[in-house]
Amino acid sequence: MSACIFCRIVTGDAPATKIYEDDAVLAFLDIRPITRGHTLVIPKRHATDLDELDPAMGATLFSFGHRLAKSMRRTGLAADGANLLINDGRAAFQTVHHVHLHVIPRHRGDTLRFAKGFVLRRPHDTERTAAALRSGLDRLAEEERETTA
């Protein structure tokens, strides 16, 4: 069994509240969220850091992160924006050594709440949060279908 917790999540050997999954990436709620809806997007194939990450996979990872950030504006979370962040290597405070993109919903005027969340990092009603995020992704897909129809 792999020592990498994210690889174990991919194989189903460790729990996670999944938001989205396809052949290449997996998105799940951070267990120590800064804000409600803080999601991690990972490549399913292990890459310790950006040196090991295939550039095409990096583009796929960011593309889905972009999509997820857009969808957060269409959920009950009513995000006004998002931070997309990769901590690359120990010097950049990477604590799980499997590349992962943080997608963190933000709200206007949330600076103090964000700072408090950064320190406390406690889960927020994970099942309802996950359902809201999945719903946002569905709404975004529906909007895209309507604009191409």
Chimera marker file (.cmm) of the C-alpha trace (Angstrom):
<marker_set name="trace">
<marker id="1" x="0.000" y="0.000" z="0.000" r="1" g="1" b="0" radius="0.5"/>
<marker id="2" x="1.244" y="3.457" z="-0.857" r="1" g="1" b="0" radius="0.5"/>
<marker id="3" x="2.347" y="5.745" z="1.946" r="1" g="1" b="0" radius="0.5"/>
<marker id="4" x="0.847" y="8.694" z="0.040" r="1" g="1" b="0" radius="0.5"/>
<marker id="5" x="-2.535" y="9.562" z="1.551" r="1" g="1" b="0" radius="0.5"/>
<marker id="6" x="-3.758" y="11.071" z="-1.729" r="1" g="1" b="0" radius="0.5"/>
<marker id="7" x="-2.846" y="7.918" z="-3.669" r="1" g="1" b="0" radius="0.5"/>
<marker id="8" x="-4.782" y="5.952" z="-1.044" r="1" g="1" b="0" radius="0.5"/>
<marker id="9" x="-7.786" y="8.242" z="-1.566" r="1" g="1" b="0" radius="0.5"/>
<marker id="10" x="-7.571" y="7.628" z="-5.340" r="1" g="1" b="0" radius="0.5"/>
<marker id="11" x="-7.613" y="3.835" z="-4.819" r="1" g="1" b="0" radius="0.5"/>
<marker id="12" x="-10.422" y="4.040" z="-2.257" r="1" g="1" b="0" radius="0.5"/>
<marker id="13" x="-8.202" y="2.884" z="0.602" r="1" g="1" b="0" radius="0.5"/>
<marker id="14" x="-8.643" y="6.160" z="2.513" r="1" g="1" b="0" radius="0.5"/>
<marker id="15" x="-11.817" y="8.192" z="2.974" r="1" g="1" b="0" radius="0.5"/>
<marker id="16" x="-12.557" y="11.509" z="1.317" r="1" g="1" b="0" radius="0.5"/>
<marker id="17" x="-15.618" y="13.591" z="0.529" r="1" g="1" b="0" radius="0.5"/>
<marker id="18" x="-15.433" y="13.537" z="-3.251" r="1" g="1" b="0" radius="0.5"/>
<marker id="19" x="-16.719" y="16.382" z="-5.386" r="1" g="1" b="0" radius="0.5"/>
<marker id="20" x="-15.665" y="15.209" z="-8.855" r="1" g="1" b="0" radius="0.5"/>
<marker id="21" x="-13.736" y="12.387" z="-10.473" r="1" g="1" b="0" radius="0.5"/>
<marker id="22" x="-12.735" y="11.431" z="-13.999" r="1" g="1" b="0" radius="0.5"/>
<marker id="23" x="-9.925" y="9.332" z="-15.470" r="1" g="1" b="0" radius="0.5"/>
<marker id="24" x="-7.283" y="12.001" z="-14.799" r="1" g="1" b="0" radius="0.5"/>
<marker id="25" x="-8.243" y="14.043" z="-11.726" r="1" g="1" b="0" radius="0.5"/>
<marker id="26" x="-10.027" y="13.758" z="-8.407" r="1" g="1" b="0" radius="0.5"/>
<marker id="27" x="-11.486" y="16.648" z="-6.406" r="1" g="1" b="0" radius="0.5"/>
<marker id="28" x="-12.398" y="16.307" z="-2.741" r="1" g="1" b="0" radius="0.5"/>
<marker id="29" x="-12.979" y="18.506" z="0.286" r="1" g="1" b="0" radius="0.5"/>
<marker id="30" x="-9.926" y="19.491" z="2.304" r="1" g="1" b="0" radius="0.5"/>
<marker id="31" x="-10.170" y="17.923" z="5.784" r="1" g="1" b="0" radius="0.5"/>
<marker id="32" x="-8.718" y="21.140" z="7.265" r="1" g="1" b="0" radius="0.5"/>
<marker id="33" x="-10.538" y="23.790" z="5.203" r="1" g="1" b="0" radius="0.5"/>
<marker id="34" x="-9.700" y="27.460" z="5.361" r="1" g="1" b="0" radius="0.5"/>
<marker id="35" x="-13.238" y="28.329" z="4.187" r="1" g="1" b="0" radius="0.5"/>
<marker id="36" x="-16.364" y="26.281" z="3.606" r="1" g="1" b="0" radius="0.5"/>
<marker id="37" x="-15.965" y="24.557" z="0.233" r="1" g="1" b="0" radius="0.5"/>
<marker id="38" x="-12.127" y="24.474" z="0.269" r="1" g="1" b="0" radius="0.5"/>
<marker id="39" x="-11.431" y="21.715" z="-2.231" r="1" g="1" b="0" radius="0.5"/>
<marker id="40" x="-8.282" y="19.904" z="-3.339" r="1" g="1" b="0" radius="0.5"/>
<marker id="41" x="-7.859" y="18.851" z="-6.954" r="1" g="1" b="0" radius="0.5"/>
<marker id="42" x="-5.232" y="16.169" z="-7.559" r="1" g="1" b="0" radius="0.5"/>
<marker id="43" x="-3.884" y="14.214" z="-10.494" r="1" g="1" b="0" radius="0.5"/>
<marker id="44" x="-4.800" y="10.568" z="-10.015" r="1" g="1" b="0" radius="0.5"/>
<marker id="45" x="-1.306" y="9.567" z="-11.065" r="1" g="1" b="0" radius="0.5"/>
<marker id="46" x="1.215" y="10.399" z="-8.350" r="1" g="1" b="0" radius="0.5"/>
<marker id="47" x="3.563" y="13.340" z="-8.849" r="1" g="1" b="0" radius="0.5"/>
<marker id="48" x="5.405" y="14.536" z="-5.772" r="1" g="1" b="0" radius="0.5"/>
<marker id="49" x="5.962" y="18.092" z="-6.999" r="1" g="1" b="0" radius="0.5"/>
<marker id="50" x="5.822" y="20.216" z="-10.134" r="1" g="1" b="0" radius="0.5"/>
<marker id="51" x="9.146" y="18.786" z="-11.361" r="1" g="1" b="0" radius="0.5"/>
<marker id="52" x="7.427" y="15.387" z="-11.603" r="1" g="1" b="0" radius="0.5"/>
<marker id="53" x="4.120" y="16.649" z="-12.998" r="1" g="1" b="0" radius="0.5"/>
<marker id="54" x="3.583" y="16.295" z="-16.727" r="1" g="1" b="0" radius="0.5"/>
<marker id="55" x="2.785" y="19.764" z="-18.151" r="1" g="1" b="0" radius="0.5"/>
<marker id="56" x="-0.332" y="18.450" z="-19.901" r="1" g="1" b="0" radius="0.5"/>
<marker id="57" x="-1.570" y="17.061" z="-16.592" r="1" g="1" b="0" radius="0.5"/>
<marker id="58" x="-0.811" y="20.418" z="-14.975" r="1" g="1" b="0" radius="0.5"/>
<marker id="59" x="-3.026" y="22.067" z="-17.588" r="1" g="1" b="0" radius="0.5"/>
<marker id="60" x="-5.776" y="19.507" z="-16.939" r="1" g="1" b="0" radius="0.5"/>
<marker id="61" x="-5.494" y="20.056" z="-13.190" r="1" g="1" b="0" radius="0.5"/>
<marker id="62" x="-5.718" y="23.827" z="-13.504" r="1" g="1" b="0" radius="0.5"/>
<marker id="63" x="-8.484" y="23.622" z="-16.098" r="1" g="1" b="0" radius="0.5"/>
<marker id="64" x="-10.690" y="21.687" z="-13.705" r="1" g="1" b="0" radius="0.5"/>
<marker id="65" x="-9.703" y="24.004" z="-10.826" r="1" g="1" b="0" radius="0.5"/>
<marker id="66" x="-10.788" y="26.951" z="-12.971" r="1" g="1" b="0" radius="0.5"/>
<marker id="67" x="-14.090" y="25.222" z="-13.680" r="1" g="1" b="0" radius="0.5"/>
<marker id="68" x="-14.635" y="24.452" z="-9.998" r="1" g="1" b="0" radius="0.5"/>
<marker id="69" x="-13.859" y="28.054" z="-8.998" r="1" g="1" b="0" radius="0.5"/>
<marker id="70" x="-16.419" y="29.316" z="-11.535" r="1" g="1" b="0" radius="0.5"/>
<marker id="71" x="-18.994" y="26.833" z="-10.259" r="1" g="1" b="0" radius="0.5"/>
<marker id="72" x="-18.542" y="28.064" z="-6.666" r="1" g="1" b="0" radius="0.5"/>
<marker id="73" x="-20.292" y="31.270" z="-7.702" r="1" g="1" b="0" radius="0.5"/>
<marker id="74" x="-23.317" y="29.158" z="-8.677" r="1" g="1" b="0" radius="0.5"/>
<marker id="75" x="-23.767" y="27.296" z="-5.390" r="1" g="1" b="0" radius="0.5"/>
<marker id="76" x="-25.397" y="27.894" z="-2.038" r="1" g="1" b="0" radius="0.5"/>
<marker id="77" x="-21.913" y="28.952" z="-0.949" r="1" g="1" b="0" radius="0.5"/>
<marker id="78" x="-22.388" y="32.081" z="-3.113" r="1" g="1" b="0" radius="0.5"/>
<marker id="79" x="-18.661" y="32.706" z="-3.481" r="1" g="1" b="0" radius="0.5"/>
<marker id="80" x="-17.608" y="36.051" z="-4.931" r="1" g="1" b="0" radius="0.5"/>
<marker id="81" x="-14.233" y="34.684" z="-6.019" r="1" g="1" b="0" radius="0.5"/>
<marker id="82" x="-11.664" y="31.997" z="-5.291" r="1" g="1" b="0" radius="0.5"/>
<marker id="83" x="-8.007" y="31.460" z="-4.539" r="1" g="1" b="0" radius="0.5"/>
<marker id="84" x="-6.301" y="28.781" z="-6.650" r="1" g="1" b="0" radius="0.5"/>
<marker id="85" x="-3.014" y="27.749" z="-5.111" r="1" g="1" b="0" radius="0.5"/>
<marker id="86" x="-0.339" y="25.072" z="-5.385" r="1" g="1" b="0" radius="0.5"/>
<marker id="87" x="2.286" y="24.784" z="-2.653" r="1" g="1" b="0" radius="0.5"/>
<marker id="88" x="5.271" y="23.280" z="-4.496" r="1" g="1" b="0" radius="0.5"/>
<marker id="89" x="7.856" y="21.683" z="-2.210" r="1" g="1" b="0" radius="0.5"/>
<marker id="90" x="8.674" y="21.927" z="1.474" r="1" g="1" b="0" radius="0.5"/>
<marker id="91" x="9.964" y="25.500" z="1.102" r="1" g="1" b="0" radius="0.5"/>
<marker id="92" x="6.475" y="26.481" z="-0.116" r="1" g="1" b="0" radius="0.5"/>
<marker id="93" x="4.753" y="24.691" z="2.804" r="1" g="1" b="0" radius="0.5"/>
<marker id="94" x="3.682" y="21.621" z="0.831" r="1" g="1" b="0" radius="0.5"/>
<marker id="95" x="2.684" y="19.146" z="3.554" r="1" g="1" b="0" radius="0.5"/>
<marker id="96" x="1.278" y="16.303" z="1.435" r="1" g="1" b="0" radius="0.5"/>
<marker id="97" x="3.848" y="15.402" z="-1.180" r="1" g="1" b="0" radius="0.5"/>
<marker id="98" x="1.444" y="14.685" z="-4.032" r="1" g="1" b="0" radius="0.5"/>
<marker id="99" x="0.729" y="17.693" z="-6.254" r="1" g="1" b="0" radius="0.5"/>
<marker id="100" x="-2.585" y="19.281" z="-5.336" r="1" g="1" b="0" radius="0.5"/>
<marker id="101" x="-4.397" y="22.448" z="-6.283" r="1" g="1" b="0" radius="0.5"/>
<marker id="102" x="-6.279" y="24.240" z="-3.514" r="1" g="1" b="0" radius="0.5"/>
<marker id="103" x="-9.507" y="25.889" z="-4.690" r="1" g="1" b="0" radius="0.5"/>
<marker id="104" x="-10.678" y="28.127" z="-1.867" r="1" g="1" b="0" radius="0.5"/>
<marker id="105" x="-13.978" y="30.022" z="-2.127" r="1" g="1" b="0" radius="0.5"/>
<marker id="106" x="-13.799" y="33.690" z="-1.101" r="1" g="1" b="0" radius="0.5"/>
<marker id="107" x="-16.369" y="36.341" z="-0.251" r="1" g="1" b="0" radius="0.5"/>
<marker id="108" x="-16.166" y="40.130" z="-0.372" r="1" g="1" b="0" radius="0.5"/>
<marker id="109" x="-14.967" y="41.470" z="2.969" r="1" g="1" b="0" radius="0.5"/>
<marker id="110" x="-13.963" y="38.044" z="4.325" r="1" g="1" b="0" radius="0.5"/>
<marker id="111" x="-10.368" y="38.968" z="5.236" r="1" g="1" b="0" radius="0.5"/>
<marker id="112" x="-10.806" y="38.463" z="8.994" r="1" g="1" b="0" radius="0.5"/>
<marker id="113" x="-12.937" y="35.339" z="8.561" r="1" g="1" b="0" radius="0.5"/>
<marker id="114" x="-10.360" y="33.997" z="6.085" r="1" g="1" b="0" radius="0.5"/>
<marker id="115" x="-7.505" y="34.662" z="8.536" r="1" g="1" b="0" radius="0.5"/>
<marker id="116" x="-9.468" y="32.963" z="11.337" r="1" g="1" b="0" radius="0.5"/>
<marker id="117" x="-10.184" y="29.984" z="9.047" r="1" g="1" b="0" radius="0.5"/>
<marker id="118" x="-6.506" y="29.745" z="8.168" r="1" g="1" b="0" radius="0.5"/>
<marker id="119" x="-5.684" y="29.346" z="11.865" r="1" g="1" b="0" radius="0.5"/>
<marker id="120" x="-8.631" y="27.159" z="12.966" r="1" g="1" b="0" radius="0.5"/>
<marker id="121" x="-9.111" y="24.995" z="9.837" r="1" g="1" b="0" radius="0.5"/>
<marker id="122" x="-12.191" y="23.056" z="10.909" r="1" g="1" b="0" radius="0.5"/>
<marker id="123" x="-14.574" y="21.083" z="8.650" r="1" g="1" b="0" radius="0.5"/>
<marker id="124" x="-17.963" y="22.584" z="7.740" r="1" g="1" b="0" radius="0.5"/>
<marker id="125" x="-20.960" y="20.266" z="7.246" r="1" g="1" b="0" radius="0.5"/>
<marker id="126" x="-19.121" y="18.182" z="4.663" r="1" g="1" b="0" radius="0.5"/>
<marker id="127" x="-22.068" y="16.395" z="3.043" r="1" g="1" b="0" radius="0.5"/>
<marker id="128" x="-24.094" y="19.582" z="2.452" r="1" g="1" b="0" radius="0.5"/>
<marker id="129" x="-20.979" y="21.407" z="1.270" r="1" g="1" b="0" radius="0.5"/>
<marker id="130" x="-20.127" y="18.614" z="-1.178" r="1" g="1" b="0" radius="0.5"/>
<marker id="131" x="-23.712" y="18.546" z="-2.460" r="1" g="1" b="0" radius="0.5"/>
<marker id="132" x="-23.622" y="22.335" z="-3.000" r="1" g="1" b="0" radius="0.5"/>
<marker id="133" x="-20.353" y="22.092" z="-4.948" r="1" g="1" b="0" radius="0.5"/>
<marker id="134" x="-21.630" y="19.251" z="-7.124" r="1" g="1" b="0" radius="0.5"/>
<marker id="135" x="-24.783" y="21.279" z="-7.772" r="1" g="1" b="0" radius="0.5"/>
<marker id="136" x="-22.653" y="24.259" z="-8.828" r="1" g="1" b="0" radius="0.5"/>
<marker id="137" x="-20.756" y="22.088" z="-11.310" r="1" g="1" b="0" radius="0.5"/>
<marker id="138" x="-24.084" y="20.817" z="-12.696" r="1" g="1" b="0" radius="0.5"/>
<marker id="139" x="-25.411" y="24.401" z="-13.045" r="1" g="1" b="0" radius="0.5"/>
<marker id="140" x="-22.257" y="25.492" z="-14.844" r="1" g="1" b="0" radius="0.5"/>
<marker id="141" x="-22.549" y="22.552" z="-17.269" r="1" g="1" b="0" radius="0.5"/>
<marker id="142" x="-26.202" y="23.433" z="-17.894" r="1" g="1" b="0" radius="0.5"/>
<marker id="143" x="-25.329" y="27.081" z="-18.585" r="1" g="1" b="0" radius="0.5"/>
<marker id="144" x="-22.651" y="25.955" z="-21.043" r="1" g="1" b="0" radius="0.5"/>
<marker id="145" x="-25.104" y="23.666" z="-22.851" r="1" g="1" b="0" radius="0.5"/>
<marker id="146" x="-27.607" y="26.515" z="-23.138" r="1" g="1" b="0" radius="0.5"/>
<marker id="147" x="-25.044" y="28.901" z="-24.628" r="1" g="1" b="0" radius="0.5"/>
<marker id="148" x="-23.940" y="26.350" z="-27.242" r="1" g="1" b="0" radius="0.5"/>
<marker id="149" x="-27.497" y="25.331" z="-28.181" r="1" g="1" b="0" radius="0.5"/>
<link id1="1" id2="2" r="1" g="1" b="0" radius="0.2"/>
<link id1="2" id2="3" r="1" g="1" b="0" radius="0.2"/>
<link id1="3" id2="4" r="1" g="1" b="0" radius="0.2"/>
<link id1="4" id2="5" r="1" g="1" b="0" radius="0.2"/>
<link id1="5" id2="6" r="1" g="1" b="0" radius="0.2"/>
<link id1="6" id2="7" r="1" g="1" b="0" radius="0.2"/>
<link id1="7" id2="8" r="1" g="1" b="0" radius="0.2"/>
<link id1="8" id2="9" r="1" g="1" b="0" radius="0.2"/>
<link id1="9" id2="10" r="1" g="1" b="0" radius="0.2"/>
<link id1="10" id2="11" r="1" g="1" b="0" radius="0.2"/>
<link id1="11" id2="12" r="1" g="1" b="0" radius="0.2"/>
<link id1="12" id2="13" r="1" g="1" b="0" radius="0.2"/>
<link id1="13" id2="14" r="1" g="1" b="0" radius="0.2"/>
<link id1="14" id2="15" r="1" g="1" b="0" radius="0.2"/>
<link id1="15" id2="16" r="1" g="1" b="0" radius="0.2"/>
<link id1="16" id2="17" r="1" g="1" b="0" radius="0.2"/>
<link id1="17" id2="18" r="1" g="1" b="0" radius="0.2"/>
<link id1="18" id2="19" r="1" g="1" b="0" radius="0.2"/>
<link id1="19" id2="20" r="1" g="1" b="0" radius="0.2"/>
<link id1="20" id2="21" r="1" g="1" b="0" radius="0.2"/>
<link id1="21" id2="22" r="1" g="1" b="0" radius="0.2"/>
<link id1="22" id2="23" r="1" g="1" b="0" radius="0.2"/>
<link id1="23" id2="24" r="1" g="1" b="0" radius="0.2"/>
<link id1="24" id2="25" r="1" g="1" b="0" radius="0.2"/>
<link id1="25" id2="26" r="1" g="1" b="0" radius="0.2"/>
<link id1="26" id2="27" r="1" g="1" b="0" radius="0.2"/>
<link id1="27" id2="28" r="1" g="1" b="0" radius="0.2"/>
<link id1="28" id2="29" r="1" g="1" b="0" radius="0.2"/>
<link id1="29" id2="30" r="1" g="1" b="0" radius="0.2"/>
<link id1="30" id2="31" r="1" g="1" b="0" radius="0.2"/>
<link id1="31" id2="32" r="1" g="1" b="0" radius="0.2"/>
<link id1="32" id2="33" r="1" g="1" b="0" radius="0.2"/>
<link id1="33" id2="34" r="1" g="1" b="0" radius="0.2"/>
<link id1="34" id2="35" r="1" g="1" b="0" radius="0.2"/>
<link id1="35" id2="36" r="1" g="1" b="0" radius="0.2"/>
<link id1="36" id2="37" r="1" g="1" b="0" radius="0.2"/>
<link id1="37" id2="38" r="1" g="1" b="0" radius="0.2"/>
<link id1="38" id2="39" r="1" g="1" b="0" radius="0.2"/>
<link id1="39" id2="40" r="1" g="1" b="0" radius="0.2"/>
<link id1="40" id2="41" r="1" g="1" b="0" radius="0.2"/>
<link id1="41" id2="42" r="1" g="1" b="0" radius="0.2"/>
<link id1="42" id2="43" r="1" g="1" b="0" radius="0.2"/>
<link id1="43" id2="44" r="1" g="1" b="0" radius="0.2"/>
<link id1="44" id2="45" r="1" g="1" b="0" radius="0.2"/>
<link id1="45" id2="46" r="1" g="1" b="0" radius="0.2"/>
<link id1="46" id2="47" r="1" g="1" b="0" radius="0.2"/>
<link id1="47" id2="48" r="1" g="1" b="0" radius="0.2"/>
<link id1="48" id2="49" r="1" g="1" b="0" radius="0.2"/>
<link id1="49" id2="50" r="1" g="1" b="0" radius="0.2"/>
<link id1="50" id2="51" r="1" g="1" b="0" radius="0.2"/>
<link id1="51" id2="52" r="1" g="1" b="0" radius="0.2"/>
<link id1="52" id2="53" r="1" g="1" b="0" radius="0.2"/>
<link id1="53" id2="54" r="1" g="1" b="0" radius="0.2"/>
<link id1="54" id2="55" r="1" g="1" b="0" radius="0.2"/>
<link id1="55" id2="56" r="1" g="1" b="0" radius="0.2"/>
<link id1="56" id2="57" r="1" g="1" b="0" radius="0.2"/>
<link id1="57" id2="58" r="1" g="1" b="0" radius="0.2"/>
<link id1="58" id2="59" r="1" g="1" b="0" radius="0.2"/>
<link id1="59" id2="60" r="1" g="1" b="0" radius="0.2"/>
<link id1="60" id2="61" r="1" g="1" b="0" radius="0.2"/>
<link id1="61" id2="62" r="1" g="1" b="0" radius="0.2"/>
<link id1="62" id2="63" r="1" g="1" b="0" radius="0.2"/>
<link id1="63" id2="64" r="1" g="1" b="0" radius="0.2"/>
<link id1="64" id2="65" r="1" g="1" b="0" radius="0.2"/>
<link id1="65" id2="66" r="1" g="1" b="0" radius="0.2"/>
<link id1="66" id2="67" r="1" g="1" b="0" radius="0.2"/>
<link id1="67" id2="68" r="1" g="1" b="0" radius="0.2"/>
<link id1="68" id2="69" r="1" g="1" b="0" radius="0.2"/>
<link id1="69" id2="70" r="1" g="1" b="0" radius="0.2"/>
<link id1="70" id2="71" r="1" g="1" b="0" radius="0.2"/>
<link id1="71" id2="72" r="1" g="1" b="0" radius="0.2"/>
<link id1="72" id2="73" r="1" g="1" b="0" radius="0.2"/>
<link id1="73" id2="74" r="1" g="1" b="0" radius="0.2"/>
<link id1="74" id2="75" r="1" g="1" b="0" radius="0.2"/>
<link id1="75" id2="76" r="1" g="1" b="0" radius="0.2"/>
<link id1="76" id2="77" r="1" g="1" b="0" radius="0.2"/>
<link id1="77" id2="78" r="1" g="1" b="0" radius="0.2"/>
<link id1="78" id2="79" r="1" g="1" b="0" radius="0.2"/>
<link id1="79" id2="80" r="1" g="1" b="0" radius="0.2"/>
<link id1="80" id2="81" r="1" g="1" b="0" radius="0.2"/>
<link id1="81" id2="82" r="1" g="1" b="0" radius="0.2"/>
<link id1="82" id2="83" r="1" g="1" b="0" radius="0.2"/>
<link id1="83" id2="84" r="1" g="1" b="0" radius="0.2"/>
<link id1="84" id2="85" r="1" g="1" b="0" radius="0.2"/>
<link id1="85" id2="86" r="1" g="1" b="0" radius="0.2"/>
<link id1="86" id2="87" r="1" g="1" b="0" radius="0.2"/>
<link id1="87" id2="88" r="1" g="1" b="0" radius="0.2"/>
<link id1="88" id2="89" r="1" g="1" b="0" radius="0.2"/>
<link id1="89" id2="90" r="1" g="1" b="0" radius="0.2"/>
<link id1="90" id2="91" r="1" g="1" b="0" radius="0.2"/>
<link id1="91" id2="92" r="1" g="1" b="0" radius="0.2"/>
<link id1="92" id2="93" r="1" g="1" b="0" radius="0.2"/>
<link id1="93" id2="94" r="1" g="1" b="0" radius="0.2"/>
<link id1="94" id2="95" r="1" g="1" b="0" radius="0.2"/>
<link id1="95" id2="96" r="1" g="1" b="0" radius="0.2"/>
<link id1="96" id2="97" r="1" g="1" b="0" radius="0.2"/>
<link id1="97" id2="98" r="1" g="1" b="0" radius="0.2"/>
<link id1="98" id2="99" r="1" g="1" b="0" radius="0.2"/>
<link id1="99" id2="100" r="1" g="1" b="0" radius="0.2"/>
<link id1="100" id2="101" r="1" g="1" b="0" radius="0.2"/>
<link id1="101" id2="102" r="1" g="1" b="0" radius="0.2"/>
<link id1="102" id2="103" r="1" g="1" b="0" radius="0.2"/>
<link id1="103" id2="104" r="1" g="1" b="0" radius="0.2"/>
<link id1="104" id2="105" r="1" g="1" b="0" radius="0.2"/>
<link id1="105" id2="106" r="1" g="1" b="0" radius="0.2"/>
<link id1="106" id2="107" r="1" g="1" b="0" radius="0.2"/>
<link id1="107" id2="108" r="1" g="1" b="0" radius="0.2"/>
<link id1="108" id2="109" r="1" g="1" b="0" radius="0.2"/>
<link id1="109" id2="110" r="1" g="1" b="0" radius="0.2"/>
<link id1="110" id2="111" r="1" g="1" b="0" radius="0.2"/>
<link id1="111" id2="112" r="1" g="1" b="0" radius="0.2"/>
<link id1="112" id2="113" r="1" g="1" b="0" radius="0.2"/>
<link id1="113" id2="114" r="1" g="1" b="0" radius="0.2"/>
<link id1="114" id2="115" r="1" g="1" b="0" radius="0.2"/>
<link id1="115" id2="116" r="1" g="1" b="0" radius="0.2"/>
<link id1="116" id2="117" r="1" g="1" b="0" radius="0.2"/>
<link id1="117" id2="118" r="1" g="1" b="0" radius="0.2"/>
<link id1="118" id2="119" r="1" g="1" b="0" radius="0.2"/>
<link id1="119" id2="120" r="1" g="1" b="0" radius="0.2"/>
<link id1="120" id2="121" r="1" g="1" b="0" radius="0.2"/>
<link id1="121" id2="122" r="1" g="1" b="0" radius="0.2"/>
<link id1="122" id2="123" r="1" g="1" b="0" radius="0.2"/>
<link id1="123" id2="124" r="1" g="1" b="0" radius="0.2"/>
<link id1="124" id2="125" r="1" g="1" b="0" radius="0.2"/>
<link id1="125" id2="126" r="1" g="1" b="0" radius="0.2"/>
<link id1="126" id2="127" r="1" g="1" b="0" radius="0.2"/>
<link id1="127" id2="128" r="1" g="1" b="0" radius="0.2"/>
<link id1="128" id2="129" r="1" g="1" b="0" radius="0.2"/>
<link id1="129" id2="130" r="1" g="1" b="0" radius="0.2"/>
<link id1="130" id2="131" r="1" g="1" b="0" radius="0.2"/>
<link id1="131" id2="132" r="1" g="1" b="0" radius="0.2"/>
<link id1="132" id2="133" r="1" g="1" b="0" radius="0.2"/>
<link id1="133" id2="134" r="1" g="1" b="0" radius="0.2"/>
<link id1="134" id2="135" r="1" g="1" b="0" radius="0.2"/>
<link id1="135" id2="136" r="1" g="1" b="0" radius="0.2"/>
<link id1="136" id2="137" r="1" g="1" b="0" radius="0.2"/>
<link id1="137" id2="138" r="1" g="1" b="0" radius="0.2"/>
<link id1="138" id2="139" r="1" g="1" b="0" radius="0.2"/>
<link id1="139" id2="140" r="1" g="1" b="0" radius="0.2"/>
<link id1="140" id2="141" r="1" g="1" b="0" radius="0.2"/>
<link id1="141" id2="142" r="1" g="1" b="0" radius="0.2"/>
<link id1="142" id2="143" r="1" g="1" b="0" radius="0.2"/>
<link id1="143" id2="144" r="1" g="1" b="0" radius="0.2"/>
<link id1="144" id2="145" r="1" g="1" b="0" radius="0.2"/>
<link id1="145" id2="146" r="1" g="1" b="0" radius="0.2"/>
<link id1="146" id2="147" r="1" g="1" b="0" radius="0.2"/>
<link id1="147" id2="148" r="1" g="1" b="0" radius="0.2"/>
<link id1="148" id2="149" r="1" g="1" b="0" radius="0.2"/>
</marker_set>
